[in-house]
Amino acid sequence: MDTARPLLTARRGDLTEQADVDAIVNAANSTLLGGGGVDGAIHRAAGPGLLAECRTLGGCTTGDAKLTGGHDLPVPHVVHTVGPIWAAGGHEEVRARKDAELASCYRRVLEVAHEHGLTRLAFPSISTGAYRFPLDRAARIAARTLRQEAARIGGFAELRIVLVDDATLAVYERALAEHGAGEV
């Protein structure tokens, strides 16, 4: 494999146990101070140092990303991003804005990672838990955006989407097949 080209994959696992990457991505809330789901699991695994560092960042807006240390996690860094909250039954322009905000999460994570020389990242399924973004839609946005932005930015060795169950993994595998998994 040409290590200069990123590998985009999906797998089942625990995001907080991905020790062979430069950073894991936290699907955070706008305060960056912990919450439920992925965010809560990352904060619990990282210990109180992560919360203390996040308190110095002044929060994060939807679609943006900020970097912290990994603290007690088995990775050196966490890239926090705030995904959009889905509102069912919204108008097409609202859905399009939410799609753009979710795509911005993936783009900004890659930009922040690139700025700090991070080449191997593990992502969760951003916004599909408590924020209720439709899973199929989110998976297609993630696959398309990661593929396009990694090619645009360059320099990534691996982009891994880590999912907690087989049903979610199957959705992401379909999206990656549609948008071209593997070499980017």
Backbone hydrogen bonds, N-H to C=O, Kabsch-Sander energy under -0.5 kcal/mol:
donor,donor_aa,acceptor,acceptor_aa,energy
3,T,1,M,-0.8
5,R,2,D,-1.8
7,L,157,A,-0.6
8,L,6,P,-0.6
8,L,182,G,-2.3
9,T,7,L,-0.6
9,T,159,L,-2.2
11,R,161,I,-2.6
13,G,163,L,-2.5
15,L,13,G,-0.6
17,E,14,D,-2.0
18,Q,15,L,-1.4
19,A,17,E,-1.6
21,V,18,Q,-0.6
22,D,120,R,-2.2
23,A,120,R,-1.4
24,I,77,H,-1.5
25,V,122,A,-2.5
26,N,79,V,-2.6
27,A,25,V,-0.5
28,A,26,N,-1.6
28,A,81,T,-2.1
32,L,29,N,-1.3
39,D,27,A,-0.6
39,D,36,G,-0.7
40,G,36,G,-1.6
41,A,37,G,-2.3
42,I,38,V,-2.7
43,H,39,D,-2.4
44,R,40,G,-2.6
45,A,41,A,-2.4
46,A,42,I,-2.4
47,G,43,H,-1.4
50,L,47,G,-1.2
51,L,47,G,-0.8
52,A,48,P,-2.3
53,E,49,G,-2.3
54,C,50,L,-2.9
55,R,51,L,-2.0
56,T,52,A,-0.5
56,T,53,E,-1.3
57,L,54,C,-1.7
59,G,54,C,-0.6
60,C,30,S,-2.2
63,G,82,V,-3.2
64,D,61,T,-2.1
66,K,80,H,-2.2
68,T,78,V,-2.6
70,G,76,P,-1.8
72,D,46,A,-2.2
73,L,70,G,-2.3
77,H,22,D,-1.0
78,V,68,T,-2.1
79,V,24,I,-2.5
80,H,66,K,-3.4
80,H,78,V,-0.6
81,T,26,N,-2.7
82,V,61,T,-0.5
82,V,64,D,-1.1
83,G,28,A,-0.6
83,G,81,T,-0.7
86,W,84,P,-0.6
86,W,131,Y,-2.9
88,A,86,W,-0.6
90,G,87,A,-1.3
94,V,91,H,-0.6
95,R,91,H,-2.3
96,A,92,E,-2.7
97,R,93,E,-1.7
98,K,94,V,-2.3
99,D,95,R,-2.5
100,A,96,A,-2.2
101,E,97,R,-2.3
102,L,98,K,-2.4
103,A,99,D,-2.5
104,S,100,A,-2.1
105,C,101,E,-1.5
106,Y,102,L,-1.5
107,R,103,A,-2.4
108,R,104,S,-3.1
109,V,105,C,-2.2
110,L,106,Y,-2.1
111,E,107,R,-2.4
112,V,108,R,-3.0
113,A,109,V,-2.7
114,H,110,L,-2.6
115,E,111,E,-2.4
116,H,112,V,-1.2
116,H,113,A,-0.6
117,G,114,H,-1.6
118,L,113,A,-2.8
121,L,119,T,-0.5
121,L,158,E,-2.5
122,A,23,A,-1.7
123,F,160,R,-3.5
126,I,124,P,-1.1
128,T,125,S,-1.1
132,R,129,G,-1.9
133,F,127,S,-3.0
138,A,134,P,-2.8
139,A,135,L,-2.8
140,R,136,D,-2.0
141,I,137,R,-2.2
142,A,138,A,-2.8
143,A,139,A,-2.7
144,R,140,R,-2.5
145,T,141,I,-2.8
146,L,142,A,-2.7
147,R,143,A,-1.9
148,Q,144,R,-2.6
149,E,145,T,-3.0
150,A,146,L,-2.1
151,A,147,R,-1.7
152,R,148,Q,-2.1
153,I,149,E,-2.9
154,G,150,A,-2.5
155,G,4,A,-0.6
157,A,119,T,-2.3
158,E,119,T,-2.1
159,L,7,L,-3.2
160,R,121,L,-2.7
161,I,9,T,-2.7
162,V,123,F,-3.3
162,V,160,R,-0.6
163,L,11,R,-2.9
163,L,161,I,-0.5
169,L,165,D,-2.2
170,A,166,D,-2.4
171,V,167,A,-1.5
172,Y,168,T,-2.2
173,E,169,L,-2.7
174,R,170,A,-2.0
175,A,171,V,-2.1
176,L,172,Y,-2.8
177,A,173,E,-2.2
178,E,174,R,-2.3
179,H,175,A,-2.1
180,G,176,L,-0.7
181,A,176,L,-0.5
182,G,8,L,-2.3
184,V,6,P,-1.8
